[in-house]
Amino acid sequence: MPGAVKVFGSPTSSEVARVLACLFEKDVEFQLIRVDSFRGPNRMPQYLKLQPHGEALTFEDGNVTLVESRKILRHIADKYKAQGNPDLIGMGALERSSIEQWLQTEAQSFDVPSADMIYSLGFLPPTMPLDGKKDGGGNGAGGRDARQQKQQGMMMNPTHVQKLEEMKQLFEKSSKDLSKVLDIYEQRLEEAEYLAGDKFTLADLSHMPNADRLASDPRSARLIQSRRNVSRWWEDVSGRESWVYVKSLQRPPASEAPF
C-alpha cells in the first residue's frame, strides 16, 4: 500500500540514514517525517505517542512499529525481497548466515568505537594534533598547533580544558579500537569484494553512516585511506545511488543555508 511506510527522524542521524539507504535500495515508497528536535517543546505530538523519550528513529509499516535500525533493515529486506536489490539479505542459508555475522560485527565491534570517534571529533578543534606523532622538537606546523593549543588552554576555563582532554583521550582510545576492527576488515576484503561475499548486502549498508562521517573528516579519514582494501570498498559502496540520495536528504534546505 503506497505511503504505508513512514520514517520518523532526522536524515543526519546514523540510525535514520541506515534505514533510508535500505528503503532506497529496495525501491520502497515511504514518507519521511522529519523530527529534528528530539527534546523540548518542539517535538511533534504524534511522534511523542510513538517515542515518549524522543529517541532518534521510529519506523512504521502498516501495523508494525520498530525503533532499532538493524531490525528495521532485516524487516525491509525480508518483507520487500521481491523488489529492488534482491541481494541485501541473501538468497540462501549460507549467504544469510554470512550477512548476519557481519551485521553483528558492525553492531558489536564497529559501531561503538566509530560513534565515539565521531562524538569526540565534534568537540575537538580542527587544528588539534591527534595522531600522536612527534613534532620534531616543536618546529613546523605540528609545533605551532601544539603551542596554539597551549596558549588557548591558558585562556579557557578549567572545565573546558578538562572536557577537551577527555575528548582527546576518547579519540585516541576509539582510534586504537577501530584500527583493530578495520585490520580484520582489510583482511576480509582481500578475500571478497564486499564484507559478506561478492555482493553488496545489509552487512555493508549498516556500516555506511558512521563510515561516511569518518571518511569525511581529515582527522579520521586516514583510518580508511591507509587500508587499501577498505579504501577500495568504501569508494565503491559510498558511490551507490541509494547513499547519494541519503546524502542529499542530509543537506539543509536552500532556505536554511548560510549566506
HELIX and SHEET records of a PDB file:
HELIX    1   1 SER A   14  GLU A   25  1                                  12    
HELIX    2   2 PRO A   45  LEU A   50  1                                   6    
HELIX    3   3 SER A   69  LYS A   79  1                                  11    
HELIX    4   4 ALA A   93  THR A  105  1                                  13    
HELIX    5   5 GLU A  106  PHE A  110  3                                   5    
HELIX    6   6 ASP A  111  PHE A  123  1                                  13    
HELIX    7   7 GLY A  140  MET A  155  1                                  16    
HELIX    8   8 PRO A  158  GLU A  191  1                                  34    
HELIX    9   9 LEU A  202  LEU A  205  1                                   4    
HELIX   10  10 MET A  208  SER A  216  1                                   9    
HELIX   11  11 PRO A  218  GLN A  225  1                                   8    
HELIX   12  12 ARG A  228  VAL A  237  1                                  10    
HELIX   13  13 GLU A  241  GLN A  250  1                                  10    
HELIX   14  14 ALA A  254  GLU A  256  5                                   3    
SHEET    1   A 4 PHE A  30  ARG A  34  0                                        
SHEET    2   A 4 VAL A   5  GLY A   9  1                                        
SHEET    3   A 4 LEU A  57  ASP A  61 -1                                        
SHEET    4   A 4 VAL A  64  LEU A  66 -1                                        
END                                                                             
